[in-house]
């Protein structure tokens, strides 16, 4: 159940990650050509939210096991 919950939380965390990536792209000036500085503005929020969702889903399973 821990891996399934972590994957589910990671999948749901992709939605705010996409929104943050679009906001970061818009704040950076919406450039048409891709540069290395856009990795920070676009990819970091997206994959960071997914990673945070995975960690939260995995850790919440540990908390449930401790309470039982």
Rosetta blueprint (number, residue, H / E / L):
1 X L
2 X H
3 X H
4 X H
5 X H
6 X H
7 X H
8 X H
9 X H
10 X H
11 X H
12 X H
13 X H
14 X H
15 X H
16 X H
17 X H
18 X H
19 X H
20 X H
21 X H
22 X H
23 X H
24 X H
25 X H
26 X H
27 X H
28 X L
29 X L
30 X L
31 X L
32 X L
33 X L
34 X L
35 X L
36 X L
37 X H
38 X H
39 X H
40 X H
41 X H
42 X H
43 X H
44 X H
45 X H
46 X H
47 X H
48 X H
49 X H
50 X H
51 X H
52 X H
53 X H
54 X H
55 X H
56 X H
57 X H
58 X H
59 X H
60 X H
61 X H
62 X H
63 X H
64 X H
65 X H
66 X H
67 X H
68 X L
